[in-house]
Amino acid sequence: MRTKLASPMLAIFVGLAAVAMSGCNQQGDTTQATSTEGHENETADHDHSGWWCPEHGIPEEVCTRCNASLIAEFKEKGDWCETHNRPDSNCFHCHPELEEKFAARFVAKYGEQPPTPTDP
């Protein structure tokens, strides 16, 4: 009886291992930003075509974590937080007051509070 159960159990284990590993090492869009704080393969679940980045709580036009092509421009201006790998002008970790500033821009444009950032 032990050998009869071993084969299905092994199949279940292998299947679960495959599902668990399916998210590893997937290649994202090369235009996506990368960072050193656990966002090596940053791919937001939004389409980036709108004005606002709901994931990071800032306008898309300044979201370097969604658009890596913006990074060089911010670094060239000296506007870069090395600690958090994003522009200092939108680093909510170093400058928590900026989250309120960006939210006010959203309110001015849409007349309502922005969605809560999922990864500020």
Phi and psi restraints in degrees (value plus and minus 20) as a CYANA .aco file:
   2 ARG   PHI     -82.1   -42.1
   2 ARG   PSI     -61.1   -21.1
   3 THR   PHI     -92.0   -52.0
   3 THR   PSI     -47.8    -7.8
   4 LYS   PHI     -87.7   -47.7
   4 LYS   PSI     -55.0   -15.0
   5 LEU   PHI    -102.0   -62.0
   5 LEU   PSI     -46.9    -6.9
   6 ALA   PHI     -82.5   -42.5
   6 ALA   PSI     -62.4   -22.4
   7 SER   PHI     -84.8   -44.8
   7 SER   PSI     -70.1   -30.1
   8 PRO   PHI     -84.2   -44.2
   8 PRO   PSI     -56.4   -16.4
   9 MET   PHI     -85.5   -45.5
   9 MET   PSI     -60.8   -20.8
  10 LEU   PHI     -83.9   -43.9
  10 LEU   PSI     -62.7   -22.7
  11 ALA   PHI     -81.7   -41.7
  11 ALA   PSI     -61.9   -21.9
  12 ILE   PHI     -84.5   -44.5
  12 ILE   PSI     -64.4   -24.4
  13 PHE   PHI     -81.5   -41.5
  13 PHE   PSI     -66.3   -26.3
  14 VAL   PHI     -82.9   -42.9
  14 VAL   PSI     -61.6   -21.6
  15 GLY   PHI     -82.7   -42.7
  15 GLY   PSI     -64.2   -24.2
  16 LEU   PHI     -85.2   -45.2
  16 LEU   PSI     -58.9   -18.9
  17 ALA   PHI     -84.1   -44.1
  17 ALA   PSI     -60.1   -20.1
  18 ALA   PHI     -84.5   -44.5
  18 ALA   PSI     -61.4   -21.4
  19 VAL   PHI     -84.8   -44.8
  19 VAL   PSI     -64.0   -24.0
  20 ALA   PHI     -83.2   -43.2
  20 ALA   PSI     -54.4   -14.4
  21 MET   PHI    -110.5   -70.5
  21 MET   PSI     -25.9    14.1
  22 SER   PHI     -82.9   -42.9
  22 SER   PSI     -44.8    -4.8
  23 GLY   PHI    -104.1   -64.1
  23 GLY   PSI     -32.1     7.9
  24 CYS   PHI     -97.5   -57.5
  24 CYS   PSI     122.8   162.8
  25 ASN   PHI      40.0    80.0
  25 ASN   PSI       4.9    44.9
  26 GLN   PHI     -97.0   -57.0
  26 GLN   PSI     119.4   159.4
  27 GLN   PHI    -106.7   -66.7
  27 GLN   PSI     107.8   147.8
  28 GLY   PHI    -114.7   -74.7
  28 GLY   PSI    -199.1  -159.1
  29 ASP   PHI     -81.8   -41.8
  29 ASP   PSI     110.2   150.2
  30 THR   PHI     -89.4   -49.4
  30 THR   PSI     -29.6    10.4
  31 THR   PHI    -104.9   -64.9
  31 THR   PSI     -25.0    15.0
  32 GLN   PHI     -95.5   -55.5
  32 GLN   PSI     125.7   165.7
  33 ALA   PHI     -94.0   -54.0
  33 ALA   PSI     134.5   174.5
  34 THR   PHI    -144.4  -104.4
  34 THR   PSI     137.5   177.5
  35 SER   PHI    -168.5  -128.5
  35 SER   PSI     157.5   197.5
  36 THR   PHI    -120.4   -80.4
  36 THR   PSI     -12.3    27.7
  37 GLU   PHI    -132.9   -92.9
  37 GLU   PSI      26.8    66.8
  38 GLY   PHI      68.2   108.2
  38 GLY   PSI      -7.9    32.1
  39 HIS   PHI    -135.8   -95.8
  39 HIS   PSI      19.0    59.0
  40 GLU   PHI     -77.3   -37.3
  40 GLU   PSI     -50.8   -10.8
  41 ASN   PHI    -146.9  -106.9
  41 ASN   PSI      37.8    77.8
  42 GLU   PHI     -83.8   -43.8
  42 GLU   PSI      93.5   133.5
  43 THR   PHI    -155.7  -115.7
  43 THR   PSI      86.3   126.3
  44 ALA   PHI     -90.5   -50.5
  44 ALA   PSI     132.9   172.9
  45 ASP   PHI    -107.8   -67.8
  45 ASP   PSI       0.2    40.2
  46 HIS   PHI    -141.3  -101.3
  46 HIS   PSI     147.0   187.0
  47 ASP   PHI    -108.1   -68.1
  47 ASP   PSI     -25.9    14.1
  48 HIS   PHI      47.2    87.2
  48 HIS   PSI     -14.2    25.8
  49 SER   PHI    -110.0   -70.0
  49 SER   PSI     -31.3     8.7
  50 GLY   PHI    -106.1   -66.1
  50 GLY   PSI    -196.2  -156.2
  51 TRP   PHI    -100.5   -60.5
  51 TRP   PSI     -51.3   -11.3
  52 TRP   PHI    -132.3   -92.3
  52 TRP   PSI     119.7   159.7
  53 CYS   PHI    -116.5   -76.5
  53 CYS   PSI      80.5   120.5
  54 PRO   PHI     -88.5   -48.5
  54 PRO   PSI     -43.3    -3.3
  55 GLU   PHI     -91.2   -51.2
  55 GLU   PSI     -59.3   -19.3
  56 HIS   PHI    -130.5   -90.5
  56 HIS   PSI     -26.1    13.9
  57 GLY   PHI      53.8    93.8
  57 GLY   PSI      11.6    51.6
  58 ILE   PHI    -163.0  -123.0
  58 ILE   PSI     144.7   184.7
  59 PRO   PHI     -82.4   -42.4
  59 PRO   PSI     123.5   163.5
  60 GLU   PHI     -75.5   -35.5
  60 GLU   PSI     -53.9   -13.9
  61 GLU   PHI     -83.4   -43.4
  61 GLU   PSI     -35.3     4.7
  62 VAL   PHI    -142.0  -102.0
  62 VAL   PSI      -8.3    31.7
  63 CYS   PHI    -109.3   -69.3
  63 CYS   PSI      75.1   115.1
  64 THR   PHI     -92.2   -52.2
  64 THR   PSI     -41.6    -1.6
  65 ARG   PHI     -97.3   -57.3
  65 ARG   PSI     -39.1     0.9
  66 CYS   PHI    -120.8   -80.8
  66 CYS   PSI     -43.1    -3.1
  67 ASN   PHI    -155.2  -115.2
  67 ASN   PSI      72.1   112.1
  68 ALA   PHI     -82.5   -42.5
  68 ALA   PSI     -40.1    -0.1
  69 SER   PHI     -86.8   -46.8
  69 SER   PSI     -34.4     5.6
  70 LEU   PHI    -102.8   -62.8
  70 LEU   PSI     -37.7     2.3
  71 ILE   PHI     -78.4   -38.4
  71 ILE   PSI     -67.9   -27.9
  72 ALA   PHI     -77.9   -37.9
  72 ALA   PSI     -60.6   -20.6
  73 GLU   PHI     -82.6   -42.6
  73 GLU   PSI     -64.4   -24.4
  74 PHE   PHI     -86.2   -46.2
  74 PHE   PSI     -62.0   -22.0
  75 LYS   PHI     -85.2   -45.2
  75 LYS   PSI     -58.7   -18.7
  76 GLU   PHI     -81.1   -41.1
  76 GLU   PSI     -55.0   -15.0
  77 LYS   PHI    -100.8   -60.8
  77 LYS   PSI     -25.5    14.5
  78 GLY   PHI      59.6    99.6
  78 GLY   PSI      -3.2    36.8
  79 ASP   PHI    -123.3   -83.3
  79 ASP   PSI      56.1    96.1
  80 TRP   PHI    -168.0  -128.0
  80 TRP   PSI     111.9   151.9
  81 CYS   PHI    -119.2   -79.2
  81 CYS   PSI      84.3   124.3
  82 GLU   PHI     -84.5   -44.5
  82 GLU   PSI     -53.7   -13.7
  83 THR   PHI     -83.1   -43.1
  83 THR   PSI     -61.9   -21.9
  84 HIS   PHI    -130.9   -90.9
  84 HIS   PSI     -15.9    24.1
  85 ASN   PHI      33.7    73.7
  85 ASN   PSI      35.9    75.9
  86 ARG   PHI    -181.2  -141.2
  86 ARG   PSI     146.1   186.1
  87 PRO   PHI     -78.4   -38.4
  87 PRO   PSI     119.3   159.3
  88 ASP   PHI     -82.1   -42.1
  88 ASP   PSI     -50.9   -10.9
  89 SER   PHI     -92.1   -52.1
  89 SER   PSI     -26.3    13.7
  90 ASN   PHI    -158.8  -118.8
  90 ASN   PSI      13.3    53.3
  91 CYS   PHI    -112.7   -72.7
  91 CYS   PSI      79.6   119.6
  92 PHE   PHI     -89.3   -49.3
  92 PHE   PSI     -40.3    -0.3
  93 HIS   PHI     -90.3   -50.3
  93 HIS   PSI     -66.7   -26.7
  94 CYS   PHI    -101.5   -61.5
  94 CYS   PSI     -50.3   -10.3
  95 HIS   PHI    -151.4  -111.4
  95 HIS   PSI      56.6    96.6
  96 PRO   PHI     -76.8   -36.8
  96 PRO   PSI     -46.3    -6.3
  97 GLU   PHI     -85.9   -45.9
  97 GLU   PSI     -39.5     0.5
  98 LEU   PHI     -87.6   -47.6
  98 LEU   PSI     -50.7   -10.7
  99 GLU   PHI     -80.1   -40.1
  99 GLU   PSI     -61.3   -21.3
 100 GLU   PHI     -86.9   -46.9
 100 GLU   PSI     -58.8   -18.8
 101 LYS   PHI     -82.1   -42.1
 101 LYS   PSI     -67.0   -27.0
 102 PHE   PHI     -87.5   -47.5
 102 PHE   PSI     -58.1   -18.1
 103 ALA   PHI     -80.8   -40.8
 103 ALA   PSI     -58.4   -18.4
 104 ALA   PHI     -83.0   -43.0
 104 ALA   PSI     -55.6   -15.6
 105 ARG   PHI     -85.2   -45.2
 105 ARG   PSI     -59.2   -19.2
 106 PHE   PHI     -85.1   -45.1
 106 PHE   PSI     -65.3   -25.3
 107 VAL   PHI     -80.8   -40.8
 107 VAL   PSI     -62.8   -22.8
 108 ALA   PHI     -81.7   -41.7
 108 ALA   PSI     -55.2   -15.2
 109 LYS   PHI    -101.9   -61.9
 109 LYS   PSI     -61.3   -21.3
 110 TYR   PHI    -132.6   -92.6
 110 TYR   PSI     -30.5     9.5
 111 GLY   PHI      53.2    93.2
 111 GLY   PSI      -1.8    38.2
 112 GLU   PHI    -170.1  -130.1
 112 GLU   PSI     144.9   184.9
 113 GLN   PHI     -89.9   -49.9
 113 GLN   PSI     125.5   165.5
 114 PRO   PHI     -91.5   -51.5
 114 PRO   PSI     141.7   181.7
 115 PRO   PHI     -82.9   -42.9
 115 PRO   PSI     128.7   168.7
 116 THR   PHI     -87.0   -47.0
 116 THR   PSI     106.2   146.2
 117 PRO   PHI     -79.9   -39.9
 117 PRO   PSI     118.1   158.1
 118 THR   PHI    -106.6   -66.6
 118 THR   PSI     -38.9     1.1
 119 ASP   PHI    -168.3  -128.3
 119 ASP   PSI      50.0    90.0
